[in-house]
Amino acid sequence: MRRKIILTGIAMFICVIVSMCIQAYSAVLYKEPIAKIEQVTIQEEKQVIQAEVLNGREKGKSIKLFSNYQENEVENTKLVEGNQVFFQNEEVTEKKRDGFVFFIVTLLLLTLIAIGGKTGLTTFISAGLNSAALVLMVWFYREHSDISLLPLTMLYMIFAVGLTLFLIDGFKKNSLQKFFATIVTILAAYFICYFTMSLLHDKGLRFEDLGVLTRPYRPIFLASLLIGAIGASLDTVVTVISTLEEIEQQNRQVTLKQLIQSGQIIGKDVSGTMINVLICSYFSSAIPMILVYLFNGWNFMQAMNMLLSSEAVRVICGGFGILLSIPISLGFFYFGRRKA
């Protein structure tokens, strides 16, 4: 244990040093021009910047750059001495952050390995591959406008659940139980919300935040419901079945009936906290826009209805996923153990 702590500390120290070196000296690796800020003054909602070019033919040259200034930094970042920025035609385009990004990602990886070992490493890999698959799906949908997003999301769901479970657990019988229990749970939660919305003709739902889309909004919203249900269902299924497997491993005398009863208790404890996590996760993203509406004279209930109705449906879909995952995962576990 002591050796593990020492190795983790050394790795984190190296991570800090490498991150600082990347942030300070990686400009020469970029084709885009980069400059280091030496002085910043604010003049008529503009940031007037004196900077030194760090790469390219004009390396070492002192230049003058400009960037819009906003006190709330919604669209433009406030720049200070020492920052490195990308620029084009005397205008700052973006702040250079590669060293900080490297530090955060590496710190996450080291933390996962320190706590979870091999499982932590496979978790990091699966998260990266799932993120890449999601980006690829969105890109493919953008390039092929004649294809519906829902079938693509269904394929992504199967890929994401399978990759996460089989990469972490391996191809085992228990992993197959978790996989099928998760897929059934996600589809059950999704179709409950889908048929309810269809029966009510989306009454009470407000989709103004999707008004900027150039594609039909409903399939995109339904796809977001499906993706949102993945995390909630997968987490609960794995928690219930993995806990029962550990109980069975530690106590070979335990009966199947006792395991199912324990699973029900675990499910009750997990479901309450998980639903609250969903509420906080989804509703927190709407807080800035709620404040914008309220400070611009909107009635409180109008603002809440406008911005939270779609988020409420996402919470409900995820909540169904959490609640349904308990009996479904217990059912798969029961029949799997009964056959054995």
Disulfide bonds with the S-S distance in Angstrom:
none
